[in-house]
Amino acid sequence: MMRGLKIAVCEDEPEEYEKLKRLLDESGREVEIDYFPEGSALLKSFYAGKYDLVLLDIYMKGMGGIETVAGIRQTDEEVPVAYLTGSGDFALEAYHYHVLRYLVKPPKKEEVEELLSMAEKMREHLPSLTIRTDGRERKVPLRQVRYIEQNNRNLNYYLTGGEELTSRGRLDEVEQSVPCPPFYRCHKSFLVNLAHVKDFDEDLNVFEMSEGGVVYVRRQSTREAVRAFRGFMFAQLRENP
């Protein structure tokens, strides 16, 4: 059974939020909603893969919707985003950040249901790993995997948001099943997602990860690892100027 949708709503008018929440609750789908009164509050707790859908007002007090989506896209390029707006006049720069829909407030019931259906389908088709942990299988989007560590016969998966999963397996097999890049085998015991690397520490010879922690790099492959990291970052900058 598919789990419910986790949704972030960013809206500075409580009355408008309550109208939208009612439509989401009445959609017939299981939804979990986090409410934020402005953009910076959302970004403070945001990480890749946290939400299945983000709904936010374009024009808010404090950090507006366009700036907020720019911050979201620095961390997560795939989460569906829909703008809420008081009119049909959209700022031209809003189109730059791959927004799924524009909903004129108050949104119609059928518009909200269509949006939820699209978010479910997009989540279902995300590249993912199936991890067997605690006696059950769990489908984890690749964007949420920060790095994987081989520990004897176990694999430790370090995910966004600080979550960790453990399963039986071999890192060699996982390496063959994920795309490279963004994944890179930097050590016999570590497979890193370069999208979550913050920097390379030359003294310790480790990748520093964006949500904390380090990933070891084999000494004989230091130059290759640094080149892979810089090449990946350069490619990202070209794709998202």
ZABAKOL-610096 format. One record per residue: residue number from 1; residue in one letter; x, y, z of N, C-alpha, C, O in turn. Coordinates in steps of 0.05 Angstrom, whole numbers, plus 5000, padded with zeros to 4 digits. Layout:
[NUM, a, [X, Y, Z], [X, Y, Z], [X, Y, Z], [X, Y, Z]]
...
***
This chain:
[1, m, [5017, 4976, 5000], [5000, 5000, 5000], [5017, 5025, 5000], [5037, 5027, 5015]]
[2, m, [5010, 5045, 4983], [5026, 5069, 4981], [5021, 5086, 5006], [4999, 5090, 5015]]
[3, r, [5043, 5097, 5017], [5040, 5114, 5040], [5028, 5141, 5032], [5027, 5147, 5008]]
[4, g, [5018, 5156, 5052], [5006, 5182, 5046], [5026, 5202, 5036], [5050, 5199, 5039]]
[5, l, [5015, 5224, 5024], [5032, 5245, 5014], [5040, 5264, 5037], [5023, 5272, 5053]]
[6, k, [5065, 5271, 5038], [5075, 5291, 5057], [5077, 5317, 5042], [5091, 5320, 5023]]
[7, i, [5062, 5337, 5052], [5059, 5363, 5038], [5068, 5386, 5056], [5061, 5387, 5080]]
[8, a, [5082, 5405, 5044], [5089, 5430, 5057], [5072, 5452, 5045], [5070, 5455, 5021]]
[9, v, [5059, 5468, 5062], [5043, 5491, 5053], [5055, 5516, 5065], [5058, 5518, 5090]]
[10, c, [5063, 5535, 5048], [5075, 5560, 5057], [5057, 5582, 5049], [5054, 5589, 5025]]
[11, e, [5044, 5595, 5068], [5023, 5615, 5063], [5022, 5634, 5087], [5019, 5625, 5110]]
[12, d, [5024, 5660, 5082], [5024, 5679, 5104], [4997, 5688, 5113], [4994, 5703, 5132]]
[13, e, [4975, 5679, 5099], [4948, 5686, 5108], [4935, 5661, 5119], [4928, 5643, 5104]]
[14, p, [4931, 5660, 5146], [4920, 5636, 5158], [4893, 5628, 5147], [4887, 5604, 5145]]
[15, e, [4876, 5647, 5139], [4850, 5640, 5128], [4853, 5625, 5102], [4838, 5605, 5097]]
[16, e, [4872, 5633, 5085], [4876, 5619, 5059], [4887, 5591, 5064], [4880, 5572, 5050]]
[17, y, [4905, 5589, 5084], [4916, 5562, 5091], [4893, 5544, 5100], [4893, 5520, 5092]]
[18, e, [4875, 5553, 5116], [4853, 5536, 5126], [4835, 5527, 5103], [4826, 5504, 5103]]
[19, k, [4830, 5544, 5084], [4814, 5536, 5060], [4828, 5514, 5045], [4816, 5494, 5037]]
[20, l, [4855, 5517, 5041], [4870, 5497, 5026], [4871, 5471, 5041], [4868, 5450, 5030]]
[21, k, [4876, 5473, 5067], [4878, 5449, 5084], [4852, 5433, 5083], [4853, 5409, 5082]]
[22, r, [4830, 5447, 5083], [4804, 5433, 5082], [4801, 5418, 5056], [4792, 5395, 5056]]
[23, l, [4810, 5429, 5034], [4809, 5415, 5008], [4828, 5391, 5008], [4821, 5370, 4997]]
[24, l, [4851, 5394, 5020], [4870, 5372, 5021], [4859, 5349, 5038], [4862, 5326, 5031]]
[25, d, [4847, 5356, 5061], [4836, 5336, 5079], [4812, 5322, 5067], [4807, 5299, 5072]]
[26, e, [4797, 5336, 5049], [4773, 5325, 5037], [4779, 5311, 5011], [4760, 5302, 4997]]
[27, s, [4804, 5308, 5004], [4812, 5297, 4978], [4808, 5267, 4976], [4808, 5255, 4955]]
[28, g, [4804, 5254, 5000], [4801, 5225, 5000], [4828, 5211, 5001], [4829, 5186, 5001]]
[29, r, [4850, 5226, 5002], [4877, 5215, 5004], [4888, 5219, 5032], [4880, 5238, 5046]]
[30, e, [4906, 5201, 5040], [4920, 5205, 5065], [4941, 5226, 5061], [4959, 5223, 5044]]
[31, v, [4940, 5248, 5076], [4960, 5270, 5073], [4970, 5278, 5100], [4956, 5277, 5120]]
[32, e, [4995, 5286, 5101], [5008, 5297, 5125], [5018, 5325, 5117], [5034, 5327, 5099]]
[33, i, [5008, 5345, 5131], [5013, 5373, 5123], [5030, 5387, 5144], [5024, 5386, 5168]]
[34, d, [5051, 5400, 5135], [5067, 5418, 5151], [5061, 5447, 5142], [5063, 5452, 5118]]
[35, y, [5055, 5464, 5161], [5048, 5492, 5154], [5071, 5511, 5161], [5083, 5509, 5183]]
[36, f, [5077, 5529, 5143], [5097, 5550, 5147], [5086, 5577, 5139], [5074, 5580, 5118]]
[37, p, [5089, 5598, 5157], [5077, 5624, 5151], [5094, 5641, 5131], [5084, 5661, 5121]]
[38, e, [5118, 5633, 5126], [5135, 5647, 5106], [5158, 5629, 5098], [5163, 5608, 5110]]
[39, g, [5172, 5638, 5076], [5192, 5620, 5063], [5216, 5612, 5079], [5224, 5589, 5078]]
[40, s, [5227, 5630, 5095], [5252, 5623, 5109], [5247, 5601, 5130], [5264, 5585, 5136]]
[41, a, [5222, 5601, 5141], [5215, 5580, 5161], [5215, 5552, 5147], [5224, 5533, 5159]]
[42, l, [5205, 5551, 5123], [5206, 5526, 5108], [5234, 5517, 5102], [5241, 5494, 5106]]
[43, l, [5251, 5535, 5092], [5278, 5528, 5085], [5295, 5519, 5108], [5313, 5502, 5105]]
[44, k, [5289, 5529, 5132], [5305, 5521, 5156], [5303, 5491, 5162], [5322, 5479, 5172]]
[45, s, [5280, 5480, 5156], [5276, 5451, 5162], [5275, 5434, 5137], [5270, 5410, 5139]]
[46, f, [5281, 5445, 5114], [5278, 5430, 5089], [5303, 5413, 5083], [5325, 5422, 5089]]
[47, y, [5298, 5390, 5072], [5320, 5373, 5062], [5309, 5357, 5039], [5285, 5353, 5036]]
[48, a, [5327, 5347, 5022], [5319, 5332, 4998], [5302, 5307, 5006], [5310, 5291, 5023]]
[49, g, [5279, 5304, 4992], [5263, 5281, 4997], [5243, 5284, 5020], [5228, 5265, 5025]]
[50, k, [5244, 5306, 5034], [5226, 5309, 5058], [5197, 5310, 5050], [5180, 5298, 5063]]
[51, y, [5191, 5323, 5028], [5163, 5327, 5020], [5158, 5315, 4992], [5176, 5313, 4975]]
[52, d, [5133, 5307, 4988], [5124, 5297, 4962], [5112, 5320, 4946], [5109, 5317, 4921]]
[53, l, [5105, 5342, 4959], [5093, 5365, 4945], [5097, 5390, 4963], [5093, 5389, 4987]]
[54, v, [5103, 5412, 4950], [5105, 5438, 4964], [5086, 5457, 4951], [5086, 5461, 4926]]
[55, l, [5069, 5469, 4967], [5050, 5490, 4958], [5057, 5516, 4971], [5058, 5517, 4996]]
[56, l, [5061, 5537, 4956], [5068, 5562, 4969], [5059, 5587, 4953], [5057, 5587, 4929]]
[57, d, [5052, 5607, 4969], [5043, 5632, 4958], [5067, 5646, 4944], [5089, 5646, 4955]]
[58, i, [5062, 5658, 4921], [5084, 5673, 4908], [5091, 5697, 4924], [5115, 5703, 4928]]
[59, y, [5071, 5712, 4933], [5076, 5738, 4946], [5069, 5735, 4976], [5046, 5735, 4983]]
[60, m, [5090, 5734, 4992], [5087, 5731, 5021], [5103, 5753, 5035], [5122, 5764, 5024]]
[61, k, [5095, 5758, 5060], [5112, 5776, 5076], [5137, 5760, 5083], [5137, 5736, 5085]]
[62, g, [5159, 5775, 5086], [5185, 5761, 5091], [5195, 5750, 5065], [5194, 5763, 5044]]
[63, m, [5206, 5726, 5065], [5216, 5713, 5041], [5193, 5704, 5024], [5176, 5688, 5033]]
[64, g, [5191, 5714, 4999], [5170, 5707, 4981], [5173, 5680, 4968], [5193, 5666, 4972]]
[65, g, [5153, 5672, 4952], [5153, 5646, 4940], [5175, 5640, 4920], [5186, 5619, 4920]]
[66, i, [5181, 5660, 4904], [5202, 5656, 4884], [5229, 5651, 4897], [5244, 5633, 4888]]
[67, e, [5236, 5667, 4917], [5261, 5664, 4931], [5262, 5637, 4946], [5283, 5623, 4947]]
[68, t, [5239, 5629, 4956], [5237, 5604, 4971], [5242, 5580, 4952], [5257, 5561, 4959]]
[69, v, [5230, 5581, 4929], [5233, 5559, 4910], [5262, 5558, 4900], [5273, 5536, 4895]]
[70, a, [5275, 5581, 4897], [5303, 5581, 4889], [5320, 5566, 4910], [5338, 5551, 4903]]
[71, g, [5314, 5571, 4936], [5328, 5556, 4957], [5322, 5527, 4958], [5339, 5510, 4962]]
[72, i, [5297, 5520, 4952], [5289, 5491, 4951], [5304, 5477, 4929], [5314, 5455, 4933]]
[73, r, [5307, 5490, 4906], [5320, 5477, 4883], [5350, 5474, 4887], [5362, 5457, 4873]]
[74, q, [5362, 5488, 4905], [5390, 5484, 4911], [5394, 5457, 4926], [5416, 5446, 4925]]
[75, t, [5373, 5448, 4939], [5374, 5423, 4954], [5360, 5400, 4941], [5369, 5377, 4942]]
[76, d, [5338, 5405, 4928], [5321, 5384, 4917], [5310, 5394, 4890], [5293, 5412, 4889]]
[77, e, [5320, 5382, 4868], [5311, 5390, 4841], [5286, 5375, 4832], [5275, 5382, 4811]]
[78, e, [5277, 5356, 4847], [5255, 5339, 4837], [5228, 5342, 4851], [5208, 5335, 4840]]
[79, v, [5228, 5353, 4875], [5202, 5355, 4890], [5183, 5373, 4874], [5190, 5395, 4866]]
[80, p, [5158, 5364, 4870], [5139, 5380, 4856], [5131, 5405, 4872], [5127, 5403, 4896]]
[81, v, [5130, 5428, 4859], [5123, 5453, 4872], [5099, 5465, 4857], [5099, 5465, 4832]]
[82, a, [5080, 5476, 4871], [5058, 5491, 4859], [5055, 5518, 4873], [5057, 5519, 4898]]
[83, y, [5051, 5538, 4857], [5048, 5565, 4868], [5018, 5571, 4873], [5001, 5563, 4858]]
[84, l, [5013, 5585, 4895], [4987, 5597, 4901], [4989, 5627, 4895], [5008, 5639, 4904]]
[85, t, [4970, 5638, 4881], [4971, 5666, 4874], [4943, 5678, 4875], [4923, 5665, 4871]]
[86, g, [4943, 5704, 4880], [4917, 5718, 4882], [4906, 5726, 4855], [4883, 5735, 4854]]
[87, s, [4922, 5724, 4834], [4912, 5731, 4807], [4926, 5714, 4786], [4944, 5698, 4793]]
[88, g, [4918, 5718, 4761], [4931, 5703, 4739], [4956, 5716, 4729], [4968, 5706, 4710]]
[89, d, [4965, 5737, 4742], [4990, 5751, 4733], [5013, 5739, 4749], [5016, 5744, 4773]]
[90, f, [5030, 5724, 4735], [5053, 5711, 4748], [5079, 5726, 4741], [5083, 5734, 4718]]
[91, a, [5096, 5728, 4761], [5122, 5740, 4755], [5138, 5722, 4736], [5138, 5698, 4739]]
[92, l, [5151, 5735, 4716], [5165, 5719, 4696], [5186, 5702, 4708], [5191, 5679, 4698]]
[93, e, [5200, 5711, 4729], [5222, 5695, 4741], [5212, 5670, 4754], [5227, 5652, 4760]]
[94, a, [5186, 5669, 4760], [5175, 5645, 4773], [5176, 5621, 4755], [5177, 5598, 4766]]
[95, y, [5178, 5624, 4729], [5178, 5601, 4711], [5205, 5587, 4710], [5207, 5565, 4699]]
[96, h, [5225, 5599, 4722], [5253, 5589, 4720], [5257, 5563, 4737], [5276, 5548, 4731]]
[97, y, [5241, 5559, 4757], [5247, 5538, 4777], [5230, 5513, 4774], [5225, 5500, 4795]]
[98, h, [5221, 5506, 4750], [5207, 5481, 4745], [5183, 5477, 4764], [5182, 5458, 4779]]
[99, v, [5164, 5496, 4762], [5140, 5495, 4778], [5119, 5479, 4764], [5114, 5482, 4740]]
[100, l, [5106, 5461, 4779], [5087, 5442, 4767], [5060, 5456, 4759], [5050, 5451, 4738]]
[101, r, [5049, 5473, 4777], [5023, 5485, 4772], [5022, 5513, 4785], [5037, 5519, 4804]]
[102, y, [5003, 5529, 4775], [4996, 5555, 4788], [4967, 5553, 4794], [4950, 5549, 4777]]
[103, l, [4960, 5557, 4820], [4933, 5556, 4829], [4924, 5584, 4838], [4936, 5595, 4856]]
[104, v, [4903, 5594, 4826], [4892, 5620, 4834], [4875, 5616, 4859], [4857, 5598, 4859]]
[105, k, [4880, 5631, 4880], [4866, 5628, 4905], [4837, 5640, 4903], [4833, 5661, 4891]]
[106, p, [4818, 5627, 4916], [4820, 5600, 4928], [4819, 5579, 4907], [4803, 5581, 4888]]
[107, p, [4836, 5558, 4909], [4837, 5538, 4888], [4811, 5521, 4888], [4797, 5518, 4908]]
[108, k, [4805, 5510, 4865], [4781, 5493, 4862], [4788, 5465, 4871], [4811, 5456, 4870]]
[109, k, [4767, 5450, 4880], [4771, 5423, 4890], [4784, 5405, 4869], [4802, 5390, 4876]]
[110, e, [4774, 5407, 4844], [4785, 5390, 4823], [4814, 5396, 4817], [4829, 5378, 4809]]
[111, e, [4821, 5421, 4820], [4849, 5429, 4815], [4868, 5416, 4836], [4889, 5406, 4830]]
[112, v, [4859, 5417, 4861], [4875, 5406, 4883], [4877, 5375, 4879], [4899, 5364, 4883]]
[113, e, [4855, 5362, 4872], [4856, 5333, 4869], [4874, 5325, 4845], [4888, 5305, 4847]]
[114, e, [4873, 5341, 4824], [4891, 5335, 4801], [4920, 5338, 4809], [4937, 5322, 4801]]
[115, l, [4926, 5359, 4825], [4953, 5364, 4834], [4963, 5341, 4851], [4986, 5332, 4848]]
[116, l, [4946, 5331, 4869], [4954, 5309, 4887], [4959, 5284, 4870], [4978, 5268, 4876]]
[117, s, [4943, 5279, 4850], [4946, 5256, 4833], [4973, 5257, 4818], [4987, 5237, 4816]]
[118, m, [4980, 5281, 4808], [5005, 5285, 4795], [5029, 5280, 4813], [5049, 5268, 4806]]
[119, a, [5027, 5290, 4838], [5048, 5286, 4858], [5052, 5257, 4864], [5075, 5248, 4867]]
[120, e, [5031, 5242, 4866], [5033, 5213, 4872], [5047, 5199, 4849], [5064, 5182, 4853]]
[121, k, [5039, 5205, 4824], [5052, 5192, 4801], [5081, 5199, 4799], [5098, 5182, 4792]]
[122, m, [5088, 5224, 4804], [5116, 5233, 4803], [5133, 5218, 4824], [5156, 5210, 4819]]
[123, r, [5122, 5215, 4848], [5136, 5201, 4869], [5140, 5172, 4862], [5162, 5160, 4867]]
[124, e, [5120, 5160, 4850], [5122, 5132, 4842], [5144, 5126, 4822], [5155, 5104, 4821]]
[125, h, [5149, 5146, 4805], [5168, 5142, 4783], [5196, 5153, 4790], [5214, 5154, 4772]]
[126, l, [5201, 5162, 4814], [5227, 5171, 4822], [5247, 5148, 4822], [5240, 5126, 4830]]
[127, p, [5272, 5152, 4812], [5293, 5131, 4815], [5296, 5124, 4844], [5298, 5141, 4861]]
[128, s, [5297, 5098, 4850], [5297, 5090, 4878], [5312, 5064, 4883], [5319, 5050, 4864]]
[129, l, [5317, 5059, 4908], [5329, 5033, 4917], [5309, 5019, 4934], [5295, 5032, 4950]]
[130, t, [5307, 4993, 4931], [5290, 4977, 4949], [5308, 4965, 4970], [5326, 4949, 4964]]
[131, i, [5303, 4973, 4995], [5320, 4964, 5018], [5303, 4947, 5036], [5282, 4955, 5045]]
[132, r, [5313, 4923, 5042], [5300, 4906, 5061], [5311, 4911, 5089], [5334, 4905, 5095]]
[133, t, [5294, 4922, 5106], [5303, 4928, 5133], [5281, 4923, 5153], [5258, 4928, 5147]]
[134, d, [5288, 4913, 5177], [5268, 4906, 5198], [5247, 4887, 5187], [5223, 4890, 5195]]
[135, g, [5254, 4869, 5170], [5236, 4849, 5160], [5216, 4858, 5139], [5198, 4843, 5132]]
[136, r, [5220, 4881, 5128], [5202, 4891, 5106], [5218, 4906, 5085], [5241, 4915, 5091]]
[137, e, [5207, 4908, 5062], [5220, 4923, 5040], [5210, 4952, 5040], [5187, 4958, 5043]]
[138, r, [5230, 4969, 5036], [5223, 4998, 5035], [5235, 5010, 5010], [5259, 5006, 5004]]
[139, k, [5220, 5025, 4995], [5229, 5038, 4971], [5238, 5066, 4978], [5223, 5083, 4988]]
[140, v, [5264, 5072, 4974], [5276, 5097, 4981], [5286, 5112, 4956], [5303, 5101, 4942]]
[141, p, [5276, 5136, 4951], [5286, 5152, 4928], [5316, 5156, 4930], [5326, 5161, 4951]]
[142, l, [5330, 5154, 4907], [5359, 5157, 4907], [5367, 5184, 4917], [5389, 5187, 4930]]
[143, r, [5351, 5205, 4913], [5358, 5232, 4921], [5361, 5234, 4952], [5373, 5253, 4962]]
[144, q, [5348, 5215, 4966], [5349, 5216, 4995], [5374, 5201, 5007], [5379, 5203, 5030]]
[145, v, [5388, 5186, 4990], [5411, 5171, 4999], [5436, 5189, 4999], [5445, 5196, 4977]]
[146, r, [5447, 5195, 5022], [5471, 5212, 5023], [5496, 5195, 5018], [5513, 5203, 5002]]
[147, y, [5498, 5173, 5032], [5520, 5154, 5028], [5514, 5127, 5040], [5496, 5125, 5057]]
[148, i, [5528, 5107, 5031], [5524, 5080, 5041], [5551, 5069, 5051], [5572, 5073, 5038]]
[149, e, [5550, 5056, 5073], [5575, 5044, 5085], [5572, 5014, 5088], [5552, 5004, 5099]]
[150, q, [5593, 5000, 5080], [5594, 4971, 5084], [5606, 4966, 5112], [5627, 4976, 5118]]
[151, n, [5592, 4951, 5129], [5601, 4945, 5156], [5598, 4915, 5160], [5577, 4905, 5167]]
[152, n, [5620, 4901, 5155], [5620, 4872, 5154], [5600, 4862, 5133], [5603, 4869, 5110]]
[153, r, [5579, 4847, 5141], [5560, 4838, 5122], [5535, 4856, 5120], [5516, 4849, 5106]]
[154, n, [5536, 4878, 5134], [5513, 4897, 5134], [5520, 4921, 5117], [5543, 4929, 5113]]
[155, l, [5498, 4934, 5107], [5500, 4960, 5093], [5485, 4980, 5110], [5462, 4976, 5117]]
[156, n, [5499, 5002, 5116], [5486, 5024, 5131], [5480, 5046, 5110], [5498, 5057, 5097]]
[157, y, [5454, 5053, 5108], [5446, 5074, 5090], [5441, 5100, 5106], [5425, 5100, 5125]]
[158, y, [5455, 5121, 5099], [5452, 5147, 5113], [5435, 5165, 5095], [5443, 5173, 5073]]
[159, l, [5411, 5172, 5104], [5392, 5186, 5088], [5389, 5215, 5097], [5399, 5223, 5118]]
[160, t, [5377, 5231, 5080], [5371, 5259, 5087], [5353, 5260, 5111], [5337, 5242, 5116]]
[161, g, [5356, 5281, 5127], [5340, 5284, 5151], [5350, 5269, 5174], [5337, 5268, 5195]]
[162, g, [5374, 5257, 5171], [5386, 5242, 5194], [5377, 5214, 5197], [5386, 5201, 5216]]
[163, e, [5361, 5203, 5180], [5352, 5176, 5182], [5373, 5156, 5173], [5388, 5161, 5154]]
[164, e, [5374, 5133, 5187], [5393, 5112, 5180], [5378, 5086, 5178], [5361, 5079, 5194]]
[165, l, [5385, 5070, 5157], [5374, 5043, 5153], [5396, 5023, 5151], [5418, 5029, 5142]]
[166, t, [5391, 4999, 5160], [5411, 4978, 5159], [5399, 4953, 5146], [5376, 4946, 5152]]
[167, s, [5414, 4941, 5127], [5405, 4917, 5114], [5429, 4899, 5109], [5451, 4907, 5111]]
[168, r, [5423, 4874, 5103], [5444, 4855, 5095], [5451, 4860, 5066], [5433, 4866, 5050]]
[169, g, [5476, 4858, 5058], [5482, 4861, 5030], [5511, 4868, 5025], [5528, 4870, 5044]]
[170, r, [5518, 4872, 4999], [5545, 4879, 4991], [5545, 4905, 4976], [5528, 4909, 4958]]
[171, l, [5564, 4922, 4982], [5566, 4948, 4969], [5572, 4945, 4939], [5563, 4962, 4923]]
[172, d, [5586, 4924, 4931], [5592, 4919, 4903], [5566, 4917, 4887], [5564, 4927, 4865]]
[173, e, [5546, 4903, 4898], [5521, 4899, 4884], [5505, 4925, 4883], [5493, 4931, 4862]]
[174, v, [5505, 4941, 4904], [5490, 4966, 4904], [5503, 4985, 4883], [5489, 4999, 4869]]
[175, e, [5530, 4985, 4882], [5544, 5003, 4864], [5535, 4998, 4835], [5533, 5016, 4819]]
[176, q, [5530, 4973, 4828], [5522, 4966, 4801], [5493, 4974, 4795], [5485, 4975, 4771]]
[177, s, [5477, 4981, 4815], [5449, 4986, 4811], [5442, 5016, 4812], [5419, 5023, 4808]]
[178, v, [5462, 5033, 4817], [5456, 5062, 4819], [5472, 5077, 4798], [5493, 5068, 4790]]
[179, p, [5462, 5101, 4790], [5476, 5116, 4769], [5502, 5129, 4779], [5503, 5139, 4802]]
[180, c, [5522, 5130, 4762], [5547, 5143, 4769], [5554, 5163, 4746], [5559, 5154, 4724]]
[181, p, [5555, 5189, 4751], [5546, 5203, 4776], [5515, 5202, 4778], [5502, 5194, 4760]]
[182, p, [5505, 5211, 4801], [5518, 5224, 4824], [5532, 5206, 4843], [5548, 5215, 4860]]
[183, f, [5527, 5179, 4842], [5540, 5162, 4861], [5569, 5156, 4852], [5575, 5154, 4828]]
[184, y, [5587, 5154, 4872], [5615, 5150, 4866], [5627, 5132, 4888], [5624, 5137, 4912]]
[185, r, [5641, 5111, 4880], [5655, 5092, 4899], [5682, 5104, 4905], [5701, 5102, 4890]]
[186, c, [5684, 5116, 4929], [5708, 5130, 4936], [5726, 5114, 4955], [5748, 5122, 4962]]
[187, h, [5716, 5091, 4965], [5730, 5075, 4984], [5718, 5047, 4983], [5695, 5044, 4975]]
[188, k, [5733, 5027, 4991], [5722, 5000, 4990], [5697, 4997, 5008], [5680, 4979, 5003]]
[189, s, [5695, 5014, 5028], [5672, 5012, 5047], [5652, 5035, 5044], [5632, 5035, 5059]]
[190, f, [5655, 5053, 5024], [5637, 5075, 5021], [5629, 5081, 4993], [5646, 5080, 4974]]
[191, l, [5603, 5085, 4989], [5592, 5095, 4964], [5578, 5121, 4970], [5559, 5122, 4986]]
[192, v, [5587, 5143, 4958], [5577, 5169, 4965], [5560, 5181, 4943], [5564, 5176, 4919]]
[193, n, [5539, 5196, 4951], [5523, 5211, 4932], [5535, 5239, 4930], [5533, 5255, 4949]]
[194, l, [5548, 5246, 4908], [5562, 5271, 4905], [5543, 5295, 4908], [5553, 5317, 4913]]
[195, a, [5518, 5291, 4904], [5499, 5313, 4907], [5496, 5323, 4935], [5487, 5345, 4941]]
[196, h, [5506, 5306, 4954], [5504, 5314, 4983], [5532, 5320, 4995], [5534, 5323, 5019]]
[197, v, [5552, 5322, 4978], [5579, 5329, 4988], [5581, 5359, 4990], [5574, 5374, 4971]]
[198, k, [5591, 5368, 5013], [5594, 5397, 5017], [5622, 5406, 5009], [5625, 5428, 4997]]
[199, d, [5642, 5390, 5016], [5670, 5398, 5010], [5688, 5374, 5013], [5680, 5353, 5022]]
[200, f, [5713, 5377, 5005], [5734, 5357, 5009], [5755, 5367, 5028], [5766, 5388, 5024]]
[201, d, [5760, 5352, 5049], [5780, 5359, 5069], [5807, 5345, 5061], [5809, 5321, 5064]]
[202, e, [5826, 5361, 5052], [5851, 5350, 5042], [5868, 5338, 5065], [5882, 5319, 5061]]
[203, d, [5866, 5350, 5089], [5882, 5340, 5111], [5872, 5312, 5121], [5889, 5295, 5126]]
[204, l, [5846, 5309, 5123], [5835, 5284, 5132], [5829, 5264, 5109], [5824, 5241, 5114]]
[205, n, [5830, 5275, 5085], [5824, 5259, 5061], [5796, 5247, 5062], [5792, 5223, 5059]]
[206, v, [5776, 5264, 5067], [5748, 5256, 5070], [5731, 5276, 5055], [5737, 5299, 5052]]
[207, f, [5707, 5266, 5047], [5686, 5284, 5037], [5670, 5293, 5062], [5663, 5277, 5079]]
[208, e, [5666, 5319, 5064], [5648, 5330, 5085], [5620, 5331, 5073], [5615, 5342, 5052]]
[209, m, [5601, 5320, 5088], [5574, 5317, 5078], [5556, 5341, 5087], [5561, 5352, 5108]]
[210, s, [5537, 5348, 5070], [5521, 5372, 5075], [5504, 5371, 5100], [5498, 5392, 5111]]
[211, e, [5496, 5348, 5109], [5480, 5346, 5134], [5497, 5334, 5156], [5486, 5322, 5175]]
[212, g, [5523, 5337, 5154], [5540, 5326, 5175], [5551, 5299, 5168], [5541, 5284, 5152]]
[213, g, [5573, 5292, 5182], [5587, 5267, 5177], [5608, 5269, 5155], [5608, 5288, 5140]]
[214, v, [5625, 5249, 5153], [5646, 5248, 5133], [5646, 5221, 5120], [5638, 5201, 5131]]
[215, v, [5657, 5221, 5095], [5660, 5196, 5080], [5689, 5194, 5072], [5700, 5212, 5060]]
[216, y, [5701, 5171, 5078], [5729, 5167, 5073], [5735, 5162, 5044], [5720, 5149, 5029]]
[217, v, [5758, 5172, 5036], [5767, 5169, 5008], [5794, 5154, 5009], [5811, 5161, 5024]]
[218, r, [5796, 5133, 4993], [5822, 5118, 4993], [5844, 5136, 4982], [5841, 5151, 4963]]
[219, r, [5867, 5134, 4996], [5889, 5153, 4990], [5898, 5152, 4961], [5904, 5172, 4949]]
[220, q, [5899, 5128, 4950], [5909, 5125, 4923], [5890, 5136, 4902], [5897, 5138, 4878]]
[221, s, [5865, 5142, 4910], [5845, 5152, 4891], [5838, 5181, 4897], [5817, 5191, 4888]]
[222, t, [5854, 5195, 4913], [5847, 5222, 4922], [5842, 5241, 4898], [5822, 5255, 4896]]
[223, r, [5861, 5241, 4879], [5859, 5260, 4856], [5834, 5253, 4840], [5819, 5271, 4831]]
[224, e, [5829, 5228, 4835], [5806, 5219, 4820], [5780, 5228, 4834], [5761, 5236, 4821]]
[225, a, [5779, 5225, 4861], [5755, 5231, 4876], [5750, 5261, 4875], [5727, 5270, 4871]]
[226, v, [5771, 5277, 4878], [5767, 5306, 4877], [5758, 5315, 4850], [5742, 5333, 4847]]
[227, r, [5770, 5302, 4829], [5762, 5309, 4802], [5733, 5302, 4797], [5718, 5316, 4783]]
[228, a, [5724, 5279, 4807], [5696, 5271, 4804], [5677, 5290, 4818], [5657, 5297, 4807]]
[229, f, [5685, 5299, 4842], [5668, 5317, 4857], [5666, 5344, 4843], [5644, 5355, 4839]]
[230, r, [5689, 5355, 4834], [5689, 5381, 4821], [5675, 5380, 4794], [5661, 5399, 4786]]
[231, g, [5679, 5358, 4780], [5665, 5355, 4754], [5635, 5354, 4757], [5620, 5365, 4741]]
[232, f, [5626, 5340, 4778], [5597, 5338, 4784], [5586, 5366, 4791], [5565, 5374, 4780]]
[233, m, [5600, 5381, 4808], [5591, 5407, 4816], [5590, 5426, 4792], [5572, 5442, 4789]]
[234, f, [5610, 5424, 4774], [5611, 5442, 4751], [5588, 5435, 4732], [5575, 5453, 4721]]
[235, a, [5582, 5410, 4729], [5559, 5402, 4712], [5533, 5412, 4724], [5515, 5420, 4709]]
[236, q, [5530, 5412, 4750], [5506, 5422, 4763], [5503, 5452, 4758], [5481, 5461, 4753]]
[237, l, [5525, 5466, 4760], [5524, 5495, 4756], [5516, 5502, 4727], [5501, 5521, 4722]]
[238, r, [5525, 5486, 4708], [5518, 5490, 4680], [5489, 5485, 4675], [5476, 5499, 4660]]
[239, e, [5478, 5464, 4688], [5450, 5458, 4685], [5431, 5477, 4699], [5409, 5481, 4691]]
[240, n, [5441, 5489, 4721], [5425, 5507, 4738], [5439, 5533, 4742], [5448, 5538, 4765]]
[241, p, [5443, 5549, 4721], [5458, 5574, 4724], [5444, 5594, 4743], [5454, 5616, 4747]]
***
